[in-house]
């Protein structure tokens, strides 16, 4: 009897241990399930946040590039209007080579912005990797070109001095040969800014211009003109060419150009910084959207 009772006691204790072990295993499994569910929920939340961020970038890129597209369209419209305007505005612009060149610069900038805005809008809204990559490469090329221009301007800054321009004017300016790019450019500058020479009309002494035109003290572009808009008649061309100070422009072009652009130099600098910043953000947004598209 004693042996049977002992065996029954051992069996009950084994069952209790087994139930305890099974309960412990169930608890561990429950913990693992809870942990797995937590990880799944966290992963789902992360995916949702990533999707929201991607959508935000997508619509920001669309709005940003739509504004660029509108700006490019406006510049293209202005440039085309000036070239085909039937009311005579084209003749006024064509009379001034600098303004006429500016029209083509506006057309070029407008076309570039139009293309950039179009690529950015289509690439963002359609989530097209090819368009986004092309947009990124185009922005990168523009950014590198601007950077190269800034570096070259810094390297050749000594070529922007009065002495350099005076030496070049004496050596290359011919006066009336408008087929020569250097001469025609200087004629346009002196006509536009009502100036003469780099520092003053005295810059034409001992110059190529005086060798070609020994009877003229200054070129025709230095002569004072009638003040009416679009009027090209000179007040007294003969007296001007003979050296009479009353009928010529006596201010140097270096001072005239610097004074004219001094008002805009800080605005131009701030605008350049803004443009470079926008280009950097555009490249970052384009690449983030490119990587986020599945």
C-alpha positions as CSV (number, residue, x, y, z in Angstrom):
1,X,0.0,0.0,0.0
2,X,2.8,2.3,0.9
3,X,4.5,1.8,-2.4
4,X,1.3,2.4,-4.4
5,X,0.6,5.6,-2.5
6,X,4.1,6.9,-3.1
7,X,3.8,6.1,-6.8
8,X,0.5,8.0,-7.0
9,X,2.1,11.0,-5.3
10,X,4.9,11.0,-7.7
11,X,2.5,10.9,-10.7
12,X,0.5,13.9,-9.4
13,X,3.7,15.9,-8.8
14,X,4.8,15.1,-12.4
15,X,1.5,16.2,-13.8
16,X,1.7,19.5,-11.8
17,X,5.2,20.1,-13.2
18,X,4.1,19.4,-16.7
19,X,1.1,21.7,-16.4
20,X,3.4,24.4,-14.9
21,X,5.8,24.0,-17.8
22,X,3.1,24.1,-20.4
23,X,1.7,27.3,-18.8
24,X,5.1,28.9,-18.9
25,X,5.4,28.0,-22.6
26,X,2.0,29.5,-23.3
27,X,3.0,32.7,-21.5
28,X,6.3,32.9,-23.6
29,X,4.3,32.4,-26.8
30,X,1.9,35.1,-25.9
31,X,4.7,37.5,-25.2
32,X,6.3,36.7,-28.6
33,X,3.0,37.2,-30.3
34,X,2.5,40.5,-28.6
35,X,6.1,41.6,-29.5
36,X,5.6,40.5,-33.1
37,X,2.3,42.4,-33.3
38,X,4.1,45.5,-31.9
39,X,6.8,45.2,-34.5
40,X,4.2,44.8,-37.2
41,X,2.3,47.9,-36.0
42,X,5.5,49.9,-35.8
43,X,6.5,48.8,-39.3
44,X,3.1,49.7,-40.6
45,X,3.2,53.1,-39.0
46,X,6.7,53.7,-40.4
47,X,5.5,52.7,-43.9
48,X,2.5,55.0,-43.6
49,X,4.7,57.9,-42.5
50,X,7.1,57.3,-45.3
51,X,4.2,57.3,-47.8
52,X,2.9,60.6,-46.3
53,X,6.3,62.1,-46.6
54,X,6.7,60.9,-50.2
55,X,3.2,62.4,-51.1
56,X,4.3,65.7,-49.5
57,X,7.5,65.8,-51.5
58,X,5.5,64.9,-54.7
59,X,3.0,67.7,-54.4
60,X,5.6,70.2,-53.2
61,X,7.6,69.4,-56.4
62,X,4.5,69.8,-58.5
63,X,3.6,73.2,-57.1
64,X,7.2,74.4,-57.3
65,X,7.7,73.3,-60.9
66,X,4.3,74.6,-61.9
67,X,5.4,78.1,-60.8
68,X,8.7,77.6,-62.8
69,X,6.5,76.6,-65.8
70,X,4.4,79.7,-65.5
71,X,7.5,81.9,-65.2
72,X,9.0,80.3,-68.3
73,X,5.8,80.7,-70.2
74,X,5.6,84.4,-69.3
75,X,9.2,85.1,-70.4
76,X,8.6,83.2,-73.7
77,X,5.5,85.2,-74.3
78,X,7.3,88.5,-73.7
79,X,10.1,87.6,-76.0
80,X,7.9,86.4,-78.8
81,X,5.7,89.5,-78.4
82,X,8.7,91.8,-78.8
83,X,9.9,90.0,-81.9
84,X,6.5,89.9,-83.7
85,X,4.8,93.0,-82.3
86,X,3.3,94.9,-85.2
87,X,3.0,98.3,-83.4
88,X,6.7,99.2,-83.9
89,X,8.1,98.2,-80.5
90,X,10.4,95.8,-82.3
91,X,12.0,98.7,-84.3
92,X,12.7,100.5,-81.0
93,X,14.4,97.5,-79.5
94,X,16.3,96.7,-82.7
95,X,17.8,100.2,-82.7
96,X,19.6,99.3,-79.5
97,X,21.9,96.2,-79.9
98,X,22.0,95.6,-76.2
99,X,18.2,95.5,-75.9
100,X,17.9,93.3,-79.0
101,X,20.4,90.8,-77.5
102,X,18.4,90.9,-74.2
103,X,15.3,89.8,-76.1
104,X,17.1,86.6,-77.2
105,X,18.5,86.1,-73.6
106,X,14.9,86.3,-72.3
107,X,13.7,83.8,-74.9
108,X,16.5,81.4,-74.0
109,X,15.8,81.7,-70.2
110,X,12.1,81.3,-70.8
111,X,12.6,78.2,-72.9
112,X,14.9,76.6,-70.3
113,X,12.5,77.4,-67.4
114,X,9.5,76.2,-69.5
115,X,11.2,72.8,-70.1
116,X,12.4,72.5,-66.5
117,X,8.9,73.2,-65.2
118,X,7.3,70.8,-67.6
119,X,9.7,67.9,-66.8
120,X,9.3,68.5,-63.1
121,X,5.5,68.7,-63.1
122,X,5.1,65.6,-65.3
123,X,7.8,63.6,-63.4
124,X,6.2,64.4,-60.0
125,X,2.5,63.9,-60.7
126,X,3.0,60.8,-62.8
127,X,5.8,59.5,-60.7
128,X,7.9,58.8,-63.8
129,X,11.5,57.9,-63.0
130,X,12.8,58.7,-66.4
131,X,11.4,62.3,-66.4
132,X,12.6,62.8,-62.8
133,X,16.1,61.7,-63.7
134,X,16.2,63.9,-66.7
135,X,15.0,66.8,-64.6
136,X,17.7,66.1,-62.0
137,X,20.4,66.0,-64.6
138,X,19.3,69.2,-66.3
139,X,19.2,71.1,-62.9
140,X,22.7,69.6,-62.1
141,X,24.1,70.8,-65.4
142,X,22.7,74.3,-64.8
143,X,24.1,74.3,-61.3
144,X,27.5,73.2,-62.4
145,X,27.5,75.9,-65.2
146,X,26.7,78.6,-62.7
147,X,29.4,77.4,-60.4
148,X,31.9,77.3,-63.2
149,X,31.0,80.9,-64.2
150,X,31.4,82.1,-60.6
151,X,34.9,80.4,-60.4
152,X,36.0,81.9,-63.8
153,X,34.8,85.3,-62.8
154,X,36.9,85.1,-59.6
155,X,39.9,83.8,-61.5
156,X,39.7,86.5,-64.2
157,X,38.6,89.3,-61.9
158,X,41.8,91.3,-62.8
159,X,40.5,91.6,-66.4
160,X,37.6,93.7,-65.1
161,X,39.8,96.7,-64.2
162,X,39.9,100.2,-65.9
163,X,43.4,99.6,-67.1
164,X,42.5,96.4,-68.9
165,X,39.5,97.9,-70.6
166,X,41.4,101.0,-71.6
167,X,44.3,99.0,-73.1
168,X,41.8,96.8,-75.1
169,X,39.9,99.8,-76.3
170,X,43.0,101.5,-77.6
171,X,44.2,98.3,-79.4
172,X,41.0,97.0,-81.0
173,X,38.3,99.7,-81.3
174,X,37.9,100.8,-84.9
175,X,35.0,103.3,-84.7
176,X,32.7,102.6,-87.6
177,X,33.3,99.0,-88.5
178,X,30.1,97.4,-87.1
179,X,31.0,94.0,-88.6
180,X,33.7,93.8,-85.9
181,X,32.1,92.4,-82.7
182,X,34.4,94.4,-80.3
183,X,33.7,97.7,-82.1
184,X,29.9,97.1,-82.4
185,X,29.7,96.1,-78.7
186,X,31.5,99.3,-77.6
187,X,29.3,101.4,-79.9
188,X,26.2,99.8,-78.2
189,X,27.6,100.5,-74.7
190,X,28.5,104.1,-75.5
191,X,25.1,104.7,-77.1
192,X,23.1,103.1,-74.4
193,X,24.8,104.7,-71.4
194,X,25.6,108.1,-73.0
195,X,29.3,107.7,-72.2
196,X,32.6,107.9,-74.1
197,X,35.7,105.8,-73.7
198,X,36.5,103.8,-70.5
199,X,37.5,106.8,-68.3
200,X,36.8,109.7,-70.6
201,X,37.1,110.8,-74.3
202,X,40.9,111.2,-73.8
203,X,41.1,107.3,-74.0
204,X,41.0,107.6,-77.8
205,X,44.4,109.4,-78.0
206,X,47.1,107.2,-79.5
207,X,44.5,104.5,-80.3
208,X,43.7,102.4,-83.4
209,X,40.6,104.6,-83.9
210,X,42.7,107.7,-84.3
211,X,45.0,105.9,-86.7
212,X,42.1,104.9,-88.9
213,X,40.2,108.3,-88.5
214,X,42.9,111.0,-87.9
215,X,40.4,113.8,-88.4
216,X,38.0,112.6,-85.7
217,X,38.8,113.2,-82.0
218,X,36.1,110.9,-80.8
219,X,33.8,108.3,-82.5
220,X,30.3,109.1,-83.6
221,X,28.9,107.0,-80.7
222,X,30.3,109.6,-78.2
223,X,28.2,112.4,-79.7
224,X,25.2,113.8,-77.8
225,X,21.8,112.9,-79.3
226,X,18.4,114.4,-79.3
227,X,16.5,113.4,-76.2
228,X,13.3,112.2,-77.9
229,X,12.7,108.4,-77.5
230,X,13.9,106.5,-80.5
231,X,15.5,109.6,-82.0
232,X,19.0,108.9,-83.4
233,X,19.8,112.5,-84.6
234,X,22.9,114.2,-83.1
235,X,22.7,117.7,-81.7
236,X,25.9,118.8,-83.6
237,X,27.8,115.9,-85.0
238,X,30.5,117.9,-86.8
239,X,31.4,119.9,-83.6
240,X,31.4,116.7,-81.6
241,X,33.8,114.8,-83.9
242,X,36.2,117.8,-84.0
243,X,36.5,117.6,-80.2
244,X,34.1,120.2,-78.9
245,X,33.2,119.1,-75.3
246,X,29.8,120.8,-75.5
247,X,28.4,118.3,-78.0
248,X,29.9,115.0,-76.8
249,X,29.4,112.8,-73.8
250,X,32.3,113.3,-71.4
251,X,31.6,110.7,-68.7
252,X,33.6,107.4,-69.0
253,X,31.7,104.2,-69.6
254,X,33.3,102.4,-66.7
255,X,31.8,104.8,-64.2
256,X,28.5,105.0,-66.1
257,X,28.0,101.2,-66.1
258,X,29.1,100.8,-62.5
259,X,26.8,103.6,-61.3
260,X,23.9,102.1,-63.3
261,X,24.3,98.5,-61.9
262,X,25.3,99.6,-58.4
263,X,21.6,99.8,-57.5
264,X,21.0,96.2,-58.6
265,X,24.2,94.5,-57.5
266,X,22.9,93.5,-54.0
267,X,19.5,92.4,-55.5
268,X,21.4,90.3,-58.1
269,X,23.6,88.7,-55.4
270,X,20.6,87.9,-53.2
271,X,18.7,86.5,-56.2
272,X,21.7,84.4,-57.2
273,X,21.8,82.9,-53.7
274,X,18.0,82.2,-53.8
275,X,18.3,80.5,-57.2
276,X,21.2,78.3,-56.1
277,X,19.3,77.3,-53.0
278,X,16.1,76.5,-55.0
279,X,18.2,74.4,-57.4
280,X,19.7,72.4,-54.5
281,X,16.3,71.7,-53.0
282,X,14.9,70.8,-56.4
283,X,17.7,68.2,-56.9
284,X,17.2,66.8,-53.4
285,X,13.4,66.6,-53.8
286,X,13.8,65.0,-57.3
287,X,16.2,62.4,-56.0
288,X,14.1,61.6,-52.9
289,X,11.0,61.1,-55.1
290,X,13.0,59.0,-57.6
291,X,14.2,56.7,-54.8
292,X,10.8,56.5,-53.2
293,X,9.0,55.4,-56.3
294,X,8.6,51.6,-56.5
